[in-house]
Amino acid sequence: MKKIVIFASGSGSNAQRIAEEFAQIPDIQIDRIYCNKSDAFVLERAKKLSIPAFVFNRDDFYTNGKVLEQLLSDTPDLIVLAGFLWLIPENIIKKYEGRIINIHPALLPKYGGKGMYGINVHNAVIANK
């Protein structure tokens, strides 16, 4: 069984679509949704899809190691960043090197940073030709 975890910060439409697609494949499981916002709608989507969620704050992610600890417990084969708006810390990148994919729709860092999510990314790319 291949296990995938999804990191999301907002509404979670991409996370939901990924989970629905992989639900059709018996040897792949969406193991958990990781979210840095306790009021993000992705948590409602996760609940409806019966996917456990892990909500964390900045300290958990960057300082005290709680996110890495949870990842080590979940043992994912792949981490998918689906609308996740924070930079991934070096300790997670090193531990999961080659197993993290970001579905951001444009080149980073040029089309990343504050405000670069949703339609804003697409508008910036089109404006820049």
C-alpha distance (Angstrom), angle and dihedral (degrees) to the residues before:
residue distance angle dihedral
M1 . . .
K2 3.81 . .
K3 3.80 112.9 .
I4 3.80 124.4 -150.3
V5 3.78 127.7 -170.8
I6 3.79 121.8 -164.2
F7 3.80 126.1 -148.5
A8 3.82 114.5 -154.9
S9 3.80 135.9 163.2
G10 3.78 105.7 -171.1
S11 3.77 144.5 20.6
G12 3.78 94.7 -19.2
S13 3.80 100.4 -140.4
N14 3.81 90.4 140.2
A15 3.81 91.9 45.7
Q16 3.80 90.1 51.2
R17 3.79 93.1 49.4
I18 3.82 91.6 48.8
A19 3.81 91.0 49.1
E20 3.81 92.2 48.3
E21 3.79 92.2 49.2
F22 3.80 94.7 49.3
A23 3.82 92.1 44.5
Q24 3.82 85.1 75.8
I25 3.81 92.1 59.4
P26 3.81 112.3 76.5
D27 3.81 98.6 -156.4
I28 3.83 95.7 50.7
Q29 3.79 124.1 73.5
I30 3.79 132.0 -173.9
D31 3.77 95.5 -137.3
R32 3.80 103.0 -175.8
I33 3.79 145.4 -12.5
Y34 3.80 114.2 -129.4
C35 3.79 114.9 -156.9
N36 3.78 134.2 178.7
K37 3.83 95.5 -161.1
S38 3.79 120.4 66.8
D39 3.81 92.0 -156.8
A40 3.83 97.4 47.3
F41 3.80 115.1 128.7
V42 3.81 90.2 -132.9
L43 3.82 86.1 78.9
E44 3.82 90.4 60.8
R45 3.79 89.9 48.8
A46 3.81 90.3 50.0
K47 3.80 90.8 51.2
K48 3.83 92.0 50.7
L49 3.81 89.7 49.4
S50 3.84 91.6 46.9
I51 3.80 91.3 -120.2
P52 3.81 115.1 144.4
A53 3.79 116.3 -122.0
F54 3.78 133.4 -147.7
V55 3.81 115.2 -157.1
F56 3.77 117.7 -163.6
N57 3.79 141.7 171.6
R58 3.79 133.8 -136.4
D59 3.81 93.7 -87.8
D60 3.81 91.3 51.1
F61 3.80 89.7 52.0
Y62 3.79 103.5 39.5
T63 3.82 108.0 19.3
N64 3.79 121.6 21.7
G65 3.82 99.8 36.1
K66 3.82 98.0 -125.1
V67 3.81 93.5 133.0
L68 3.80 93.1 50.2
E69 3.80 89.1 45.9
Q70 3.82 90.5 54.0
L71 3.80 91.1 46.6
L72 3.79 90.7 51.8
S73 3.80 88.8 51.2
D74 3.83 92.6 48.5
T75 3.84 93.0 46.5
P76 3.82 96.1 -154.1
D77 3.78 121.4 -165.7
L78 3.81 90.1 -154.2
I79 3.80 136.8 20.3
V80 3.80 115.1 -153.3
L81 3.80 119.1 -162.0
A82 3.80 103.8 -152.6
G83 3.78 108.1 174.8
F84 3.79 93.7 -27.8
L85 3.80 109.6 157.4
W86 3.83 105.1 -163.6
L87 3.79 128.6 83.1
I88 3.79 111.6 -107.0
P89 3.82 112.1 -115.1
E90 3.79 119.1 -115.9
N91 3.82 94.6 -114.4
I92 3.83 91.0 60.6
I93 3.81 92.8 43.2
K94 3.81 91.1 52.1
K95 3.81 94.2 46.4
Y96 3.82 93.6 47.4
E97 3.80 100.1 32.5
G98 3.79 110.5 161.7
R99 3.80 91.4 11.9
I100 3.82 101.3 81.4
I101 3.78 122.2 89.0
N102 3.80 126.8 -176.7
I103 3.79 117.6 -156.5
H104 3.83 92.5 -161.0
P105 3.82 104.8 144.4
A106 3.82 98.4 -131.7
L107 3.78 144.0 38.3
L108 3.77 116.7 -66.7
P109 2.96 136.4 -109.8
K110 3.82 91.6 13.0
Y111 3.81 92.9 61.4
G112 3.78 98.4 30.3
G113 3.76 137.1 85.1
K114 3.77 133.1 63.1
G115 3.77 112.7 7.8
M116 3.81 94.9 2.6
Y117 3.77 101.2 125.4
G118 3.78 136.4 98.1
I119 3.78 116.7 -0.9
N120 3.82 91.5 -11.3
V121 3.81 90.4 74.6
H122 3.80 92.7 50.7
N123 3.81 92.3 46.9
A124 3.82 91.6 50.5
V125 3.82 92.5 50.2
I126 3.81 92.2 48.2
A127 3.81 91.8 46.8
N128 3.80 89.5 51.9
K129 3.82 92.2 48.0
